[in-house]
Amino acid sequence: MPIEIREQDILKLDTLPESPSKIIANIPYYITSPILTHALQRLADQISDMVIMMQKEVAEKIINAKKHSFLSLGCWLFCDDIELITFVPKEAFIPAPKVDSAVLHFRLKAYDP
């Protein structure tokens, strides 16, 4: 599978060049929910996996089965598994943000064209 790097607004993306595709991104934390919702609702049939860096607190809500939120329920609806890959401390960035980060691996349900 070829690698294609795109610098564009994912909220305006409706099709991917190949299916199934993988999305790997460090997303703006203030629009995490709209990005995940758009990717899962509009692109899920074109995606096999997503690896996303996001704010640590949001990642913890998504992976913690006991603290369901609208976002976490939506993610689990479209995914077979969501795995925490690692936490990234704010000190790892220059300049350091105010919050820690986490990287999650989303394995979407089997693609069936």
Secondary structure, DSSP 8 states (H G I E B T S, - for coil): -------S-GGG----SSSSEEEEEE--GGGHHHHHHHHHHHSGGGEEEEEEEEEHHHHHHHH-TTS--HHHHHHHHHEEEEEEEEEE-GGGSSS--SS-EEEEEEEES----
